[in-house]
């Protein structure tokens, strides 16, 4: 049976009391999944932005570029110098691209798992 909420105007559905708890739990899981996706997307975006700024030879004395580089170094501390290639551009792409890719895969994997529950 359906009716309309007089305050918001949106359609509401009558639910048995047992499923209301399940709906709240699912809603919390979805919010958590969205939060995880957002955090990992921002982390991967910052790493990708540093790669782009490096490849475009951005002015490293600029405060914004220094902030992005510092943040990218903090996010990718564990992957520094995994790849030691001669070409510096390729080294930056690999050493910062690997954590960006892993953050996306792991973060979205966890979020997908939470959304299924």
JOVEN-V431533 format. One record per residue. RES is the residue in one small letter. SS is DSSP state (hx for helix, st for strand, lp for the rest). Layout:
RES|SS + RES|SS
This chain:
x|lp + x|st + x|st + x|st + x|lp + x|lp + x|lp + x|lp + x|lp + x|lp + x|st + x|st + x|st + x|lp + x|lp + x|lp + x|hx + x|hx + x|hx + x|hx + x|hx + x|hx + x|hx + x|hx + x|hx + x|hx + x|hx + x|hx + x|hx + x|hx + x|hx + x|hx + x|hx + x|hx + x|hx + x|hx + x|hx + x|hx + x|hx + x|hx + x|hx + x|hx + x|hx + x|hx + x|hx + x|hx + x|hx + x|hx + x|hx + x|hx + x|hx + x|hx + x|hx + x|hx + x|hx + x|lp + x|lp + x|lp + x|lp + x|lp + x|lp + x|lp + x|hx + x|hx + x|hx + x|hx + x|hx + x|hx + x|hx + x|hx + x|hx + x|hx + x|hx + x|hx + x|hx + x|lp + x|hx + x|hx + x|hx + x|lp + x|lp + x|lp + x|lp + x|lp + x|lp + x|lp + x|lp + x|hx + x|hx + x|hx + x|hx + x|hx + x|hx + x|hx + x|hx + x|hx + x|hx + x|hx + x|hx + x|hx + x|hx + x|hx + x|hx + x|hx + x|hx + x|hx + x|hx + x|hx + x|hx + x|hx + x|hx + x|hx + x|hx + x|hx + x|hx + x|hx + x|lp
